[in-house]
Amino acid sequence: MSSVSDLPTNVLIGAGCMTILLGSGLALAMMISKKNKNADESSPTAESSSKKAPIEELDMKKYPGGHLTIYYGSQTGTAESFARDLEREGEEHGFKVHVLDVEETEENVPEELLKESMRDAHGKNRAVFLMATYGEGEPTDNAVGFVRFLKSKLGTVGDGQSASSMSVEEKKGEDDAIDSSVLAGLEYAVFGLGNKQYEHFNAMGKFVDMALWKLGGERVTTLAVGDDDDDLEGDFENWKETKFWPAMKKKYVGDGLVSSSTTEGGNHMKLPECQYVVEYLKEQVPVDKVPLSDVHLSSKHYFTAVDCPVTLKKELRSSSDDGSTLHIEIDISKGGDEVKYQTADNLGIIPINSNNDVERLAKALNYDLGSYFRLKSAPGHEHKHSIIFPNPCTVYECLSRYCDLVGPPRRSELKLLAAYAKDPISKKALLRLASKEGKDEYKEKILDAKMGIVDIISNLCPSIEMPLEHFIEVCPRLQPRYYTISSSSTIHPESIHITVSVLRESRDDGSIFKGVCSNFLAELIESGKVRAFVRESTFRLPSDVSKPVIMIGPGTGIAPMRAMLQERSHQKHQQKLPVGKNVLYFGCKTRDLDFIYSDELNAFEKEGTLTQMQLAFSREQSEKVYVQHLLAKNSADTWKLIDEEGAYIYVCGGVKMGQDVSEALRKIIADQGSRSSVDAKTYLDRMASSGRYIQELWA
């Protein structure tokens, strides 16, 4: 399973001070959320705090709109980058902007959102929430505590899906059990980041917008949502330019003029303000020891992941196939708690950029890869979570481990790069690509061409000159990639197996685009190390081992099914338990090319663990056949397993396949169970909420 890009986010605005919550979305969309510590169980009010932050005196000519706090809920960084966009624009619109991770509210949500030091003359706080939805309607990891607090005050339970279905137009006071004074004084806006490929589109944005309203907040603008399946950045830009900033200025700035501390003239563009300072060191020094509480919340894996050696790497496809899928085994015997796992959990791997990409970037920007440096907060930018990666370190380590050099930069990042281009033609080209009018050209020349920031700086716009601290600020962080573990923790307690599809695609110019993590793993020598950590999965076998299991996992979606079959085989043959039926649906191109793990699956069938194996070879006949077609063929048997025997269903693979499987199951329930389409959907939804229907999908 791969990692996903930032999921959609929602924005909330409150009067007085505005706070923005940003959530981001999946390049690869995962359907699991890590359970965070319970937050705000005592739910103290703002008045209960004994420590009062001093009220900051603002230059009202410069900031006539007052304070504006931006809260982001992000999984992979998109929401945070949107928050930084608003931060950069805040001053020109008359607002003093503060950006915070929504996880920072967990100790006391009301106290943070209604912070006295951020109130205006009328005692109001302004807040914008940029909220991403993760997977199938879940909060991002850093928003779990915040969402839990809102649900506790609303008296709702569950994972956010049922809450998100509540009407955002419900009137305050409809439910006498809800205290509508909890967030009274908050004036807010919400922007949600989502992906329409998923059923619960923008669930978290919708839920947060509704919850803040029900708890006493007042909207400054109506809920806005963005779609990562189309043009998430375009949706965000349109919202902030046509809805958000106009509403904010009308309500809080009025006709007042905003004084500017800088002047721009001619063709000069002001260099973006940088929140970091680089201190170059004369010699190697140890990495600074910092408490994890001072680490930027989205960077914690850089500090907590552990190095584990690769003990086996094996090609699973035929040599006649153009593609590559690898079986990789990793020794976790000395890894500690960070890599302890349960069957079919997820393994996060922090990749390393290729030497070629690192050297190209360093040459283009004239960086000395061997230099040691310490990264500090620039004056005025000090904050609690200021450490973004372990340092002091070399420039090489910074570029190879912590900077995303090959992912396509967003349009707003191209605009920032333009400020550093010395050649007027390059500057103009970057600004055109970053503009609304250049959206189609951006798609063609950056997204479709798979141009990363290293390609832009070293090839397309070689006149760019950037100090290292500015590059670190502009370049997105290199994110972990997630793989569903394909081994049983019972059978392999000291080893983790993963199944990796290696991404290599030809570009129009004849070069090859390589996926950063899969190629890092493919080129790693055995005994080489990967930096890894485990994340909890939603895949859990039924506690009653006698229940039947239906597994649907084409391609590398077979990974968790292999793990669960190992576990069920151990339960059946070693523990002598009454293990129920195991039915597998697997699909690939042909039996001879990419039927991965075929020997193992045949062995499971022969020993009696695998009751039935349904195989869809899509290229072996004129009409393509997929797993959902085989499922429909076996509708009567499938319905009996589900309704009479209480089967659990597990699905892993691409989003489109997951949608097709869900549709096939709804039709089976409707036809075989004599139900309407609405009742069939309700039946399947209840299976999902009770843990009997689990999907882990990626886009």
C-alpha positions as CSV (number, residue, x, y, z in Angstrom):
1,M,0.0,0.0,0.0
2,S,1.4,3.3,-0.9
3,S,1.2,6.6,0.8
4,V,-1.5,9.1,0.0
5,S,-1.3,12.7,-0.8
6,D,-2.8,15.2,1.7
7,L,-6.4,14.7,2.0
8,P,-9.0,17.4,1.8
9,T,-9.3,19.9,4.5
10,N,-11.9,22.3,5.8
11,V,-11.5,25.9,7.0
12,L,-13.3,27.5,9.9
13,I,-13.4,31.2,10.5
14,G,-14.3,32.9,13.8
15,A,-14.7,36.6,14.6
16,G,-11.9,38.5,16.3
17,C,-9.2,36.1,15.6
18,M,-9.3,33.7,12.7
19,T,-7.9,30.2,12.9
20,I,-7.3,28.0,9.9
21,L,-7.3,24.2,10.0
22,L,-5.7,22.5,7.1
23,G,-5.9,18.9,6.2
24,S,-4.2,17.2,3.3
25,G,-4.7,14.4,1.1
26,L,-3.3,10.6,-0.2
27,A,-1.1,10.4,-3.3
28,L,-1.9,7.0,-2.1
29,A,-5.1,7.0,0.0
30,M,-5.0,4.8,3.0
31,M,-8.0,3.9,5.0
32,I,-6.6,3.6,8.5
33,S,-6.0,6.2,11.2
34,K,-3.6,5.8,14.0
35,K,-5.4,6.2,17.3
36,N,-4.0,9.1,19.2
37,K,-4.2,9.7,23.0
38,N,-7.5,10.8,24.3
39,A,-7.7,14.5,24.3
40,D,-9.6,17.0,26.4
41,E,-11.4,14.4,28.5
42,S,-11.9,16.9,31.2
43,S,-12.8,19.6,28.6
44,P,-11.7,22.5,30.8
45,T,-12.9,25.9,29.7
46,A,-10.7,28.8,28.7
47,E,-11.5,30.5,31.9
48,S,-10.1,27.6,33.9
49,S,-6.5,28.2,32.8
50,S,-4.3,29.8,35.4
51,K,-1.8,31.1,32.8
52,K,-3.0,34.0,30.8
53,A,-1.0,34.8,27.6
54,P,-0.3,38.5,27.3
55,I,-2.4,40.3,24.7
56,E,-0.2,41.2,21.8
57,E,-0.4,44.9,20.8
58,L,-0.8,45.1,17.0
59,D,0.0,47.9,14.6
60,M,-3.5,48.5,13.4
61,K,-2.4,50.4,10.3
62,K,-0.5,47.3,9.3
63,Y,-3.0,44.7,10.6
64,P,-6.4,46.4,10.7
65,G,-8.0,42.9,10.5
66,G,-6.4,41.8,13.7
67,H,-5.2,38.3,14.5
68,L,-5.9,35.3,12.2
69,T,-4.9,31.8,13.4
70,I,-4.6,29.0,10.8
71,Y,-5.1,25.5,12.0
72,Y,-4.2,22.6,9.6
73,G,-5.1,19.0,9.8
74,S,-2.8,17.3,7.3
75,Q,-1.5,13.8,6.5
76,T,1.1,14.4,3.9
77,G,1.7,18.1,4.0
78,T,-0.7,19.7,1.4
79,A,-2.9,21.3,4.1
80,E,0.1,22.7,5.8
81,S,1.4,24.2,2.5
82,F,-2.0,25.8,2.0
83,A,-1.7,27.3,5.4
84,R,1.6,28.7,4.6
85,D,0.1,30.2,1.4
86,L,-2.4,32.1,3.5
87,E,0.3,33.1,6.0
88,R,2.3,34.7,3.2
89,E,-0.8,36.6,1.9
90,G,-2.1,37.6,5.4
91,E,-0.2,40.8,5.8
92,E,-1.2,42.3,2.4
93,H,-4.8,41.7,3.4
94,G,-4.4,43.3,6.8
95,F,-4.1,40.3,9.1
96,K,-1.5,39.1,11.5
97,V,-1.5,35.4,10.7
98,H,-0.5,32.5,13.0
99,V,-0.1,28.9,11.7
100,L,-0.7,26.0,14.1
101,D,-1.0,22.2,13.7
102,V,-4.5,21.3,14.9
103,E,-2.9,18.7,17.2
104,E,-1.7,21.6,19.3
105,T,-5.3,22.2,20.4
106,E,-5.6,18.8,22.1
107,E,-4.7,19.8,25.6
108,N,-7.6,22.2,25.8
109,V,-9.6,22.9,22.6
110,P,-11.8,25.7,23.8
111,E,-8.9,27.5,25.5
112,E,-6.8,27.3,22.3
113,L,-9.6,28.4,19.9
114,L,-10.8,31.2,22.2
115,K,-7.3,32.3,23.3
116,E,-7.5,35.6,25.1
117,S,-4.4,37.0,23.6
118,M,-5.9,36.7,20.1
119,R,-9.3,38.3,20.8
120,D,-10.4,41.5,19.1
121,A,-11.9,44.5,20.8
122,H,-15.3,42.8,20.8
123,G,-13.9,39.7,22.5
124,K,-14.1,37.5,19.4
125,N,-11.6,35.0,17.9
126,R,-11.2,34.3,14.2
127,A,-10.3,30.8,13.1
128,V,-9.9,29.1,9.8
129,F,-9.7,25.4,9.6
130,L,-8.2,23.6,6.6
131,M,-9.2,20.0,7.1
132,A,-8.2,17.0,5.1
133,T,-10.2,13.8,5.1
134,Y,-8.1,10.6,5.3
135,G,-9.2,7.5,3.5
136,E,-12.8,6.6,3.9
137,G,-14.1,9.6,5.9
138,E,-11.6,9.6,8.7
139,P,-9.6,12.4,10.3
140,T,-5.9,12.8,9.6
141,D,-3.6,11.5,12.3
142,N,-3.0,14.9,13.7
143,A,-6.7,15.8,13.8
144,V,-8.0,12.6,15.7
145,G,-7.9,14.3,19.1
146,F,-9.6,17.5,17.9
147,V,-12.4,15.5,16.1
148,R,-12.8,13.3,19.2
149,F,-13.4,16.4,21.3
150,L,-16.0,17.8,18.9
151,K,-17.8,14.5,18.9
152,S,-17.7,14.2,22.7
153,K,-19.4,17.6,22.9
154,L,-22.0,16.7,20.3
155,G,-22.7,13.3,21.9
156,T,-21.7,11.4,18.8
157,V,-19.5,8.3,18.4
158,G,-17.8,6.5,15.6
159,D,-15.2,7.4,13.0
160,G,-16.7,10.6,11.7
161,Q,-18.7,9.2,8.8
162,S,-22.1,9.3,10.6
163,A,-21.3,12.7,12.1
164,S,-20.4,14.1,8.7
165,S,-23.8,13.1,7.3
166,M,-25.6,15.5,9.7
167,S,-26.9,18.6,8.0
168,V,-24.7,21.6,8.2
169,E,-27.7,23.8,8.3
170,E,-29.2,22.4,11.5
171,K,-30.3,25.1,13.9
172,K,-28.5,25.8,17.1
173,G,-30.6,24.6,20.1
174,E,-32.3,21.8,18.1
175,D,-30.7,19.3,20.5
176,D,-31.0,20.5,24.1
177,A,-28.2,18.1,25.1
178,I,-25.7,20.1,23.1
179,D,-24.1,23.0,24.9
180,S,-24.0,25.8,22.2
181,S,-21.8,28.0,24.4
182,V,-18.7,25.8,24.2
183,L,-17.2,27.8,21.3
184,A,-19.3,31.0,21.6
185,G,-17.1,33.9,20.4
186,L,-15.5,31.9,17.6
187,E,-16.0,33.2,14.1
188,Y,-14.7,30.7,11.6
189,A,-14.4,29.4,8.1
190,V,-13.7,25.9,6.9
191,F,-12.0,24.6,3.7
192,G,-12.0,20.9,3.2
193,L,-9.5,18.8,1.2
194,G,-10.9,15.6,-0.2
195,N,-11.1,13.3,-3.2
196,K,-14.3,12.4,-5.0
197,Q,-13.0,8.9,-5.7
198,Y,-13.8,8.1,-2.1
199,E,-17.4,7.6,-0.9
200,H,-17.2,9.9,2.1
201,F,-16.0,12.9,0.1
202,N,-14.7,15.7,2.4
203,A,-16.3,14.1,5.5
204,M,-14.0,15.8,8.0
205,G,-14.5,19.2,6.5
206,K,-18.2,18.9,6.5
207,F,-18.2,17.5,10.1
208,V,-15.9,20.2,11.5
209,D,-18.0,22.9,9.9
210,M,-21.2,21.5,11.3
211,A,-19.7,20.8,14.7
212,L,-18.3,24.3,15.2
213,W,-21.6,25.8,14.3
214,K,-23.5,23.5,16.7
215,L,-21.1,24.4,19.5
216,G,-21.6,28.1,19.2
217,G,-19.3,29.3,16.5
218,E,-20.4,31.7,13.8
219,R,-19.5,31.2,10.1
220,V,-17.7,34.0,8.3
221,T,-18.1,32.2,4.9
222,T,-19.9,29.0,4.0
223,L,-18.1,25.7,3.8
224,A,-15.8,25.2,0.8
225,V,-14.3,21.9,-0.4
226,G,-11.6,20.9,-2.8
227,D,-11.3,17.8,-4.9
228,D,-7.9,16.2,-5.3
229,D,-9.2,13.9,-8.1
230,D,-9.6,17.1,-10.2
231,D,-7.8,20.3,-9.2
232,L,-7.5,20.6,-5.4
233,E,-5.0,23.5,-5.6
234,G,-7.3,25.3,-8.1
235,D,-10.3,24.9,-5.8
236,F,-8.2,26.3,-2.9
237,E,-7.0,29.3,-4.9
238,N,-10.5,30.0,-6.2
239,W,-11.9,29.9,-2.6
240,K,-9.3,32.1,-1.1
241,E,-9.4,34.7,-3.8
242,T,-13.1,34.9,-4.5
243,K,-14.6,33.9,-1.1
244,F,-12.3,33.8,1.8
245,W,-10.2,37.0,1.6
246,P,-13.1,39.1,0.3
247,A,-15.3,38.0,3.2
248,M,-12.5,38.6,5.7
249,K,-11.7,42.0,4.4
250,K,-15.3,43.1,4.2
251,K,-16.1,42.0,7.8
252,Y,-12.8,42.9,9.6
253,V,-11.0,45.5,7.4
254,G,-13.8,47.4,5.7
255,D,-12.7,50.4,3.7
256,G,-9.5,50.8,5.7
257,L,-6.2,50.9,3.8
258,V,-3.5,48.4,4.7
259,S,0.0,50.0,5.0
260,S,2.8,48.1,3.4
261,S,6.3,47.8,4.9
262,T,7.8,47.0,1.5
263,T,7.8,48.5,-1.9
264,E,8.1,46.6,-5.2
265,G,9.0,48.3,-8.4
266,G,9.8,47.6,-12.0
267,N,10.4,43.9,-12.6
268,H,11.8,43.3,-9.1
269,M,10.0,40.7,-7.0
270,K,10.4,40.7,-3.2
271,L,12.2,37.6,-2.1
272,P,9.8,35.5,0.1
273,E,10.4,35.8,3.8
274,C,12.2,32.8,5.1
275,Q,11.4,31.2,8.5
276,Y,14.8,29.5,8.8
277,V,18.4,30.5,9.2
278,V,21.3,28.2,8.3
279,E,24.4,28.2,10.5
280,Y,27.3,26.5,8.7
281,L,29.7,24.6,10.9
282,K,33.5,24.2,10.5
283,E,33.4,20.5,11.6
284,Q,31.2,17.6,12.2
285,V,29.2,17.8,15.5
286,P,26.7,15.3,16.9
287,V,23.0,15.8,16.1
288,D,21.3,18.0,18.6
289,K,19.3,16.2,21.3
290,V,15.9,17.7,21.3
291,P,12.7,16.5,23.1
292,L,10.1,15.0,20.8
293,S,7.7,17.7,21.9
294,D,9.8,20.3,20.1
295,V,9.7,18.4,16.8
296,H,7.4,19.6,14.0
297,L,4.5,17.1,14.3
298,S,4.6,16.1,10.6
299,S,8.3,15.3,11.0
300,K,8.3,13.0,14.0
301,H,9.0,9.9,11.9
302,Y,12.4,11.4,11.0
303,F,13.3,11.1,14.6
304,T,11.5,7.9,15.7
305,A,11.9,5.6,12.7
306,V,14.6,2.9,13.1
307,D,17.2,1.5,10.7
308,C,16.5,-2.2,9.9
309,P,18.5,-4.4,7.5
310,V,17.0,-6.0,4.4
311,T,17.6,-9.8,4.5
312,L,15.9,-10.9,1.3
313,K,14.8,-9.3,-2.0
314,K,13.2,-11.4,-4.6
315,E,11.5,-10.6,-8.0
316,L,7.9,-12.0,-8.1
317,R,7.1,-11.5,-11.8
318,S,8.3,-13.4,-14.8
319,S,11.4,-12.1,-16.5
320,S,9.2,-11.8,-19.6
321,D,7.1,-9.1,-18.0
322,D,8.2,-5.5,-18.4
323,G,7.2,-4.6,-14.9
324,S,8.7,-5.5,-11.5
325,T,7.1,-6.5,-8.2
326,L,9.5,-7.3,-5.4
327,H,9.1,-9.4,-2.3
328,I,11.3,-7.8,0.5
329,E,12.0,-9.2,3.9
330,I,13.2,-6.8,6.7
331,D,14.8,-7.9,10.0
332,I,13.1,-6.1,12.9
333,S,14.7,-8.1,15.7
334,K,16.6,-5.1,17.0
335,G,14.1,-2.4,16.0
336,G,12.2,-2.1,19.3
337,D,8.6,-0.9,19.7
338,E,8.6,1.3,16.5
339,V,8.5,-1.9,14.3
340,K,6.4,-4.2,16.5
341,Y,3.5,-5.2,14.4
342,Q,0.3,-7.2,14.1
343,T,-0.7,-9.2,11.1
344,A,-1.5,-7.0,8.1
345,D,-0.4,-3.7,9.7
346,N,1.3,-1.1,7.6
347,L,5.0,-0.5,7.3
348,G,6.1,3.1,6.8
349,I,9.4,3.5,5.0
350,I,11.3,6.8,4.8
351,P,13.0,6.7,1.3
352,I,16.3,8.2,0.2
353,N,16.6,10.3,-3.0
354,S,19.0,8.9,-5.6
355,N,22.6,10.2,-5.6
356,N,22.1,11.4,-9.1
357,D,19.2,13.7,-8.1
358,V,21.0,15.0,-5.1
359,E,24.1,15.8,-7.0
360,R,22.1,17.5,-9.8
361,L,20.3,19.7,-7.4
362,A,23.5,20.6,-5.5
363,K,25.4,21.4,-8.7
364,A,22.6,23.6,-10.0
365,L,22.4,25.6,-6.7
366,N,26.2,25.5,-5.9
367,Y,25.8,23.7,-2.6
368,D,28.7,21.9,-1.0
369,L,27.3,18.5,-0.1
370,G,29.9,17.8,2.5
371,S,29.2,21.0,4.5
372,Y,27.7,20.6,8.0
373,F,25.0,23.0,9.1
374,R,22.5,23.7,11.8
375,L,19.0,24.8,10.9
376,K,17.5,27.5,13.2
377,S,14.3,29.5,13.3
378,A,14.7,33.0,11.9
379,P,14.0,35.9,14.3
380,G,10.2,36.3,14.7
381,H,9.5,32.7,13.6
382,E,10.4,30.8,16.8
383,H,7.6,28.4,17.9
384,K,7.2,25.3,19.9
385,H,7.5,22.7,17.0
386,S,10.3,24.4,15.1
387,I,12.6,21.3,14.5
388,I,11.8,19.8,11.1
389,F,14.5,17.2,10.8
390,P,17.5,15.9,12.8
391,N,20.5,18.3,12.6
392,P,23.3,19.4,12.5
393,C,23.7,17.3,9.4
394,T,25.5,17.5,6.0
395,V,23.9,19.2,3.1
396,Y,23.9,15.8,1.4
397,E,21.9,14.2,4.2
398,C,19.4,17.1,4.2
399,L,18.8,16.8,0.4
400,S,18.8,13.0,0.3
401,R,16.6,12.2,3.3
402,Y,14.4,15.2,4.0
403,C,13.6,17.0,0.7
404,D,11.2,15.8,-1.9
405,L,13.2,16.3,-5.1
406,V,11.2,14.3,-7.6
407,G,7.5,15.0,-6.6
408,P,5.8,17.6,-8.9
409,P,5.8,21.0,-7.1
410,R,2.4,22.7,-6.7
411,R,1.7,25.9,-8.7
412,S,2.2,28.0,-5.6
413,E,5.6,26.5,-5.2
414,L,6.5,27.4,-8.8
415,K,5.5,31.0,-7.9
416,L,7.9,31.0,-5.0
417,L,10.7,29.5,-7.2
418,A,10.1,32.4,-9.7
419,A,11.3,34.9,-7.1
420,Y,14.7,33.2,-7.2
421,A,15.1,33.1,-11.1
422,K,17.7,35.5,-12.4
423,D,16.7,35.1,-16.0
424,P,13.6,37.2,-16.8
425,I,12.3,34.6,-19.3
426,S,12.6,31.8,-16.8
427,K,10.9,34.0,-14.2
428,K,8.0,34.7,-16.6
429,A,7.7,31.1,-17.6
430,L,7.4,30.0,-13.9
431,L,4.8,32.7,-13.1
432,R,2.8,31.6,-16.2
433,L,2.8,28.0,-15.0
434,A,1.8,29.1,-11.6
435,S,-1.1,31.2,-12.8
436,K,-4.8,30.2,-13.3
437,E,-4.4,30.9,-17.0
438,G,-1.4,28.5,-17.1
439,K,-3.2,25.6,-15.5
440,D,-3.4,23.4,-18.6
441,E,0.3,24.1,-19.4
442,Y,1.2,23.2,-15.8
443,K,-0.6,19.9,-16.2
444,E,1.1,19.1,-19.4
445,K,4.7,20.3,-18.6
446,I,4.9,19.5,-14.9
447,L,2.3,16.9,-13.8
448,D,2.0,14.8,-16.9
449,A,5.8,15.2,-17.6
450,K,6.5,14.1,-14.0
451,M,8.9,17.1,-13.5
452,G,10.2,17.3,-9.9
453,I,11.8,20.3,-8.3
454,V,15.2,18.9,-9.2
455,D,14.3,18.8,-12.9
456,I,13.0,22.4,-12.8
457,I,16.0,23.8,-11.1
458,S,18.7,21.8,-12.9
459,N,17.1,21.7,-16.4
460,L,14.1,24.0,-17.1
461,C,15.2,27.1,-15.1
462,P,18.9,26.9,-14.4
463,S,19.1,30.6,-13.5
464,I,17.5,29.9,-10.1
465,E,19.7,30.8,-7.2
466,M,18.6,30.0,-3.6
467,P,20.3,30.0,-0.3
468,L,20.0,26.6,1.4
469,E,17.5,27.8,4.0
470,H,15.2,29.2,1.3
471,F,15.3,25.9,-0.6
472,I,14.5,24.0,2.6
473,E,11.5,26.3,3.1
474,V,10.2,26.0,-0.5
475,C,10.8,22.3,-1.1
476,P,8.2,19.9,0.4
477,R,9.4,17.4,3.0
478,L,10.1,13.8,1.7
479,Q,7.1,11.8,3.0
480,P,7.1,8.1,4.2
481,R,5.6,5.6,1.8
482,Y,3.3,3.0,3.3
483,Y,3.1,-0.7,2.4
484,T,0.6,-3.2,3.8
485,I,2.6,-5.9,5.6
486,S,2.4,-9.2,3.8
487,S,3.5,-11.4,6.7
488,S,2.0,-12.9,9.8
489,S,3.4,-11.5,13.1
490,T,2.7,-14.9,14.7
491,I,4.9,-16.8,12.2
492,H,7.4,-14.0,11.6
493,P,7.7,-12.0,14.8
494,E,11.2,-10.8,14.0
495,S,10.7,-10.1,10.3
496,I,8.4,-7.9,8.2
497,H,7.6,-8.8,4.6
498,I,6.4,-6.2,2.1
499,T,5.3,-6.5,-1.5
500,V,6.5,-3.6,-3.7
501,S,5.5,-2.6,-7.2
502,V,8.5,-0.8,-8.7
503,L,7.4,2.5,-10.5
504,R,9.4,3.3,-13.6
505,E,7.8,5.3,-16.5
506,S,9.2,6.7,-19.7
507,R,9.1,10.4,-20.2
508,D,8.6,12.2,-23.6
509,D,12.2,13.3,-23.6
510,G,13.4,9.7,-23.4
511,S,14.4,9.8,-19.7
512,I,12.9,7.5,-17.1
513,F,10.8,8.7,-14.1
514,K,11.5,6.6,-11.1
515,G,9.3,6.4,-8.0
516,V,11.5,7.5,-5.1
517,C,10.7,4.8,-2.6
518,S,10.1,1.7,-4.8
519,N,13.4,2.4,-6.7
520,F,15.3,3.1,-3.5
521,L,14.2,-0.4,-2.3
522,A,14.8,-2.0,-5.7
523,E,18.4,-0.7,-5.8
524,L,19.2,-1.4,-2.2
525,I,21.6,-4.2,-1.7
526,E,20.8,-7.1,0.7
527,S,22.0,-6.2,4.2
528,G,21.4,-2.6,3.3
529,K,19.2,-0.7,5.8
530,V,15.8,1.0,5.5
531,R,14.5,3.5,8.0
532,A,11.1,2.2,9.0
533,F,8.2,2.3,11.5
534,V,4.8,0.5,11.9
535,R,1.4,2.0,11.6
536,E,-1.7,0.3,12.7
537,S,-4.1,-1.1,10.1
538,T,-7.8,-1.6,10.0
539,F,-7.3,-5.2,8.8
540,R,-8.0,-7.5,11.8
541,L,-9.1,-11.1,11.5
542,P,-12.3,-12.0,13.3
543,S,-11.9,-12.9,17.0
544,D,-14.2,-15.8,16.3
545,V,-11.9,-17.9,14.1
546,S,-14.8,-20.0,12.9
547,K,-16.2,-17.1,10.9
548,P,-15.6,-17.3,7.1
549,V,-13.3,-14.8,5.5
550,I,-13.6,-13.4,1.9
551,M,-10.4,-11.7,0.7
552,I,-10.3,-9.5,-2.5
553,G,-6.8,-8.3,-3.4
554,P,-5.7,-8.1,-7.1
555,G,-2.1,-7.2,-7.9
556,T,-0.1,-6.0,-4.8
557,G,-3.4,-5.9,-3.0
558,I,-2.6,-9.6,-2.3
559,A,-0.2,-8.4,0.5
560,P,-2.5,-8.4,3.5
561,M,-4.3,-11.5,2.2
562,R,-1.0,-13.4,2.2
563,A,-0.4,-12.3,5.8
564,M,-3.9,-13.4,6.9
565,L,-3.6,-16.7,5.1
566,Q,-0.4,-17.4,7.0
567,E,-2.2,-16.5,10.2
568,R,-5.2,-18.7,9.4
569,S,-3.0,-21.6,8.4
570,H,-1.1,-21.4,11.7
571,Q,-4.4,-21.3,13.6
572,K,-5.8,-24.3,11.7
573,H,-2.7,-26.6,11.6
574,Q,-0.6,-25.6,14.5
575,Q,-3.1,-24.4,17.1
576,K,-5.8,-26.9,15.9
577,L,-8.5,-24.2,16.0
578,P,-11.8,-24.6,14.1
579,V,-10.9,-22.1,11.4
580,G,-13.7,-21.1,9.0
581,K,-13.7,-20.9,5.2
582,N,-11.2,-18.7,3.4
583,V,-12.1,-17.5,0.0
584,L,-9.7,-15.5,-2.1
585,Y,-10.3,-13.3,-5.2
586,F,-7.0,-12.4,-7.0
587,G,-6.4,-10.8,-10.3
588,C,-3.5,-9.9,-12.6
589,K,-2.7,-9.8,-16.4
590,T,-1.8,-13.4,-17.1
591,R,-1.0,-16.6,-15.2
592,D,2.5,-16.7,-16.6
593,L,3.6,-13.1,-16.2
594,D,2.4,-11.6,-12.9
595,F,0.6,-14.2,-10.8
596,I,2.6,-13.3,-7.8
597,Y,2.9,-15.7,-4.8
598,S,1.3,-18.4,-7.0
599,D,3.3,-21.2,-5.4
600,E,2.3,-20.1,-1.9
601,L,-1.3,-19.7,-2.8
602,N,-1.5,-23.1,-4.4
603,A,0.1,-24.6,-1.3
604,F,-2.5,-22.9,1.0
605,E,-5.2,-24.4,-1.2
606,K,-3.6,-27.9,-1.2
607,E,-3.3,-27.9,2.7
608,G,-6.9,-26.9,3.1
609,T,-6.4,-23.4,4.5
610,L,-7.6,-21.7,1.3
611,T,-11.1,-23.1,0.7
612,Q,-11.6,-21.5,-2.7
613,M,-9.3,-19.4,-5.0
614,Q,-11.0,-17.3,-7.7
615,L,-8.6,-16.0,-10.3
616,A,-9.2,-13.2,-12.8
617,F,-6.6,-13.0,-15.5
618,S,-7.6,-9.9,-17.4
619,R,-5.5,-10.4,-20.5
620,E,-6.1,-14.1,-21.2
621,Q,-9.2,-13.6,-23.2
622,S,-10.7,-11.0,-25.6
623,E,-12.9,-9.5,-22.9
624,K,-11.2,-8.3,-19.8
625,V,-12.2,-10.1,-16.6
626,Y,-11.7,-8.5,-13.1
627,V,-12.3,-9.7,-9.6
628,Q,-15.7,-7.9,-9.3
629,H,-16.9,-10.0,-12.3
630,L,-16.0,-13.2,-10.6
631,L,-17.7,-12.0,-7.4
632,A,-20.9,-11.3,-9.3
633,K,-20.7,-14.8,-10.8
634,N,-20.6,-16.3,-7.3
635,S,-23.4,-14.2,-6.0
636,A,-25.5,-17.0,-4.4
637,D,-22.5,-18.5,-2.5
638,T,-21.2,-15.1,-1.5
639,W,-24.6,-14.1,-0.1
640,K,-24.8,-17.3,1.9
641,L,-21.4,-16.7,3.4
642,I,-22.3,-13.1,4.3
643,D,-25.8,-13.4,5.6
644,E,-26.0,-16.9,7.0
645,E,-22.4,-17.5,8.1
646,G,-21.4,-14.0,9.1
647,A,-18.4,-13.7,6.8
648,Y,-15.9,-10.9,7.1
649,I,-14.8,-9.2,3.8
650,Y,-11.4,-7.6,3.2
651,V,-10.5,-5.6,0.1
652,C,-7.1,-4.1,-0.8
653,G,-6.1,-2.3,-4.0
654,G,-6.9,0.7,-6.1
655,V,-9.8,3.0,-5.4
656,K,-11.6,2.2,-8.7
657,M,-11.4,-1.6,-8.0
658,G,-12.8,-0.9,-4.5
659,Q,-15.7,1.0,-5.8
660,D,-16.5,-1.8,-8.3
661,V,-16.3,-4.4,-5.6
662,S,-18.6,-2.4,-3.3
663,E,-21.1,-2.0,-6.2
664,A,-21.0,-5.7,-6.9
665,L,-21.6,-6.5,-3.2
666,R,-24.5,-4.1,-3.0
667,K,-26.0,-5.8,-6.1
668,I,-25.5,-9.3,-4.5
669,I,-27.2,-8.1,-1.3
670,A,-30.1,-6.5,-3.2
671,D,-30.7,-9.5,-5.6
672,Q,-30.0,-12.4,-3.3
673,G,-31.5,-10.8,-0.2
674,S,-34.5,-9.3,-2.0
675,R,-33.7,-5.8,-0.8
676,S,-34.0,-2.4,-2.4
677,S,-30.8,-0.7,-3.5
678,V,-31.1,1.7,-0.5
679,D,-31.5,-1.2,1.9
680,A,-28.6,-3.0,0.3
681,K,-26.3,0.0,0.8
682,T,-27.5,0.3,4.4
683,Y,-26.7,-3.4,4.9
684,L,-23.2,-3.0,3.6
685,D,-22.6,0.2,5.6
686,R,-23.6,-1.7,8.8
687,M,-21.1,-4.4,7.9
688,A,-18.4,-1.7,7.6
689,S,-19.3,0.0,10.9
690,S,-19.2,-3.4,12.7
691,G,-15.8,-4.3,11.2
692,R,-17.0,-7.0,8.9
693,Y,-16.3,-5.1,5.7
694,I,-12.9,-3.5,5.6
695,Q,-11.3,-1.7,2.6
696,E,-7.7,-0.4,2.4
697,L,-7.4,1.4,-0.9
698,W,-5.1,3.8,-2.7
699,A,-5.7,6.3,-5.5
